[in-house]
Structure formats: structure tokens, C-alpha cells
């Protein structure tokens, strides 16, 4: 079994693989203060529940692959893997073989999750392709027909944009992020929902179309926790792959085992 862990600024996604098959997955809040022992307890409980033997047991794990944008959590996961699984974690970072050329001015600046997304997208759909990841920050990645990571775009995610709006506008209150009944909102709640859902959809579509002006005809894949909210209204997104990042981690892990 292989554990793949994608650590975002807001949430962590944990996937359990048997070969290339995703057996189970879990999503938890990212808490930088958690120790390696606390993380091990949570992971082993998930594994035991999956195995059906209860939270104290766990299936055999042969490796752990990590993509992380939170250094304190990265360090805790390294410690957890060595102590509780008896092997070093494969952390997606400079020097790790990905099988994908990174054509960025400084390849070390590219986030591990962005690389994992690009690797998985090319493996699934080939190139040229575009990945839209709806996370704390929204990112768009471009992959060439030759399987090269070309670069991308980064802009504020939906939730942090909404947090900024409610934090700075005293008269506005938090609302559930769902599509409103009307694009032209008939209440303040609907107006906020319209701006969030259709506004971000338009922003993504506009950026994707500009990418396509440079790439030509290509496949567009969406991932991330809020992708399902936007996809029904997008004219450019073609495929939804909710576990794209951990699939990319699995591929990178296997490539490094073979090297």
C-alpha cells in the first residue's frame, strides 16, 4: 500500500493506493501545530477504519509520498513516516525525479502540488492540457504536447476572497457558497452568491481562453475542493479529476522507485 498526502494551506488530502488503484481517501484540516505523533494517530485510525479491523490496526504501508506547501507540516510528516512506517517519506521537492521538464525561469519556485497536478494530467490526458485547481489559491497550469510544464497563473481562491469581502464590508454577512436562483440577485445573499459563483467562473474561463490562445486546442481538467461548485457553469472545463494531485504523487513515487 502507498500513502499519498497533499498538504494545502487549508486542508490535507490523504489517499491510500494499491498499485494505481485509489482504495480510499480522507480530507482533514491543515493544522501546522500538529506533531508527528498526532498525525500518525490520525493516519493509523483512517487506515484501520479502511481495513475494517478498527482504528488501532492498519494495512501494511510500503511508502509515503508528500506534496506540501506548509513547511512545519512537511517536517512532521517526515518524522511520522520514519518513526511509524520505517521508511523515509518521498517529499516532492527539487531533486526528485518527476519525468516532466519544468520550463519555469526558476523551477524551484513551482509548488509541489502544481507539479503533481501537471504530471497526473499528462498521464491521464496527454498534452497540450490545462489544469485548474480550486484551492486556497486558484492555480492554472499549462502542459505542452511534449509533456513539459510550461508555467501558469495564480490568483486568490474563492474562500479567501469571500473572507476578505466579509472582513472589509461590515454590512455584508457570510453566506453559503451555492449557486443562487438568479444571476441577477434578488437579495443580498443571492447577489453575493452570484458574484462568487459566476464571477469566479468567468475569471477562470477568461484565463483558460487566454492560455488556449497560446497553446492551441487542448484538454482542460479541474481539481480541488471547490471545483464541483464552478464546473457546471464553466464553458471551458472538460474533465473533473478530484484526486488529481494524489494521483500525481503516486506516479512520481513510482518513477523514483524505478530510478
Residue pairs with C-beta under 8 A, 6 or more apart in sequence:
1 16
1 17
1 18
1 23
1 59
1 60
1 61
1 62
2 16
2 17
2 18
2 61
2 62
2 63
2 64
2 65
2 250
2 253
3 14
3 15
3 16
3 17
3 43
3 61
3 63
3 64
3 65
3 85
4 14
4 15
4 17
4 64
4 65
4 66
4 246
4 247
4 249
4 250
4 253
5 12
5 13
5 14
5 15
5 64
5 65
5 66
5 67
5 68
5 77
5 246
5 249
6 12
6 13
6 14
6 15
6 66
6 67
6 68
6 113
6 116
6 245
6 246
6 249
7 30
7 66
7 67
7 68
7 69
7 70
7 73
7 74
7 77
8 30
8 69
8 70
8 113
8 135
8 136
9 30
9 69
9 70
9 135
9 136
9 137
10 29
10 30
10 135
10 136
10 159
11 27
11 28
11 29
11 30
11 225
12 27
12 28
12 29
12 30
12 73
13 25
13 26
13 27
13 243
13 245
13 246
14 25
14 26
14 27
14 28
14 43
14 46
14 246
15 22
15 24
15 25
15 243
15 246
15 247
15 249
15 250
16 22
16 23
16 24
16 25
16 46
16 47
16 50
16 59
17 23
17 246
17 250
20 250
22 243
22 246
22 247
23 50
24 46
24 50
25 243
25 246
26 46
27 225
28 42
30 70
30 73
32 70
32 72
32 73
33 72
34 73
34 76
35 76
36 76
36 77
36 78
36 79
36 80
36 83
37 80
39 76
39 77
39 80
40 80
40 83
40 84
43 80
43 84
44 55
44 56
44 58
44 84
45 55
47 57
47 58
47 59
47 61
48 54
48 55
48 56
48 57
48 58
49 55
50 59
51 57
51 58
51 59
61 85
62 87
63 85
63 87
63 90
63 253
63 257
64 77
64 81
64 85
64 87
64 89
64 90
65 89
65 90
65 91
65 92
65 249
65 250
65 252
65 253
66 74
66 77
66 78
66 81
66 89
66 90
66 91
66 92
66 112
66 249
67 91
67 92
67 112
67 113
67 115
67 116
67 245
67 248
67 249
68 74
68 77
68 91
68 112
69 111
69 112
69 113
74 91
77 89
77 91
78 88
78 89
78 91
80 89
81 87
81 88
81 89
82 88
82 89
90 96
90 252
90 253
90 256
91 112
92 98
92 112
92 115
92 116
92 249
92 252
93 112
94 107
94 108
96 252
96 256
97 252
97 255
97 256
97 259
98 115
98 119
98 252
98 255
99 119
99 147
99 251
99 252
99 255
100 115
100 118
100 119
100 122
100 143
100 147
100 148
100 149
101 147
101 148
101 149
102 110
102 115
102 148
102 149
103 144
103 148
103 149
103 150
103 151
104 110
104 149
104 151
110 149
111 139
113 133
113 135
113 139
113 245
114 133
114 139
114 141
114 149
114 152
115 149
115 248
115 252
116 244
116 245
116 246
116 247
116 248
116 249
116 252
117 131
117 133
117 139
117 141
117 223
117 244
117 245
117 248
118 131
118 141
118 143
118 149
118 248
119 248
119 251
119 252
120 241
120 244
120 245
120 247
120 248
120 251
121 129
121 131
121 141
121 143
121 219
121 221
121 241
121 244
121 248
122 129
122 143
122 147
123 247
123 248
123 251
124 221
124 241
124 247
125 219
125 221
125 239
126 145
126 147
126 219
127 143
127 144
127 145
127 146
127 147
127 148
127 218
127 219
128 142
128 143
128 144
128 145
128 215
128 216
128 217
128 218
128 219
129 142
129 143
129 218
129 219
129 220
129 221
130 140
130 141
130 142
130 143
130 208
130 211
130 212
130 215
130 218
130 219
130 220
130 221
131 139
131 140
131 141
131 143
131 221
131 222
131 223
131 244
132 138
132 139
132 140
132 204
132 208
132 220
132 221
132 222
132 223
132 224
132 227
132 237
133 139
133 140
133 141
133 222
133 223
133 224
133 227
133 244
133 245
134 157
134 158
134 222
134 223
134 224
134 225
134 226
134 227
134 229
134 230
135 157
135 224
135 225
135 226
136 157
136 159
136 160
137 154
137 155
137 156
137 157
137 160
138 154
138 155
138 156
138 157
138 158
138 200
138 204
138 224
139 152
139 153
139 154
140 152
140 153
140 204
140 207
140 208
140 211
141 149
141 151
141 152
142 149
142 150
142 151
142 152
142 211
142 214
142 215
143 149
143 150
144 150
144 215
150 215
153 207
153 211
155 203
155 207
156 164
157 226
158 177
158 196
158 200
158 226
158 229
158 230
159 177
159 226
161 196
161 200
162 174
162 177
162 192
162 196
165 172
165 192
166 172
166 173
166 174
172 188
172 192
173 188
175 189
175 192
175 193
176 193
177 193
177 196
177 197
177 226
177 229
178 193
178 197
178 229
179 193
179 197
179 229
179 232
179 233
180 189
180 190
180 191
180 193
180 194
180 197
181 190
182 190
182 194
183 194
183 198
184 194
185 191
185 192
185 193
185 194
185 195
197 229
197 230
197 233
198 233
200 230
201 230
201 233
201 234
204 230
204 234
204 236
204 237
205 234
205 235
205 236
208 220
208 236
208 237
209 236
211 218
212 218
212 236
219 238
219 239
220 236
220 237
220 238
220 239
221 237
221 238
221 239
221 240
221 241
221 244
222 230
222 231
222 234
222 237
222 239
222 240
222 241
223 240
223 241
223 242
223 243
223 244
223 245
227 237
227 240
227 242
228 240
228 242
230 237
231 237
231 240
241 247
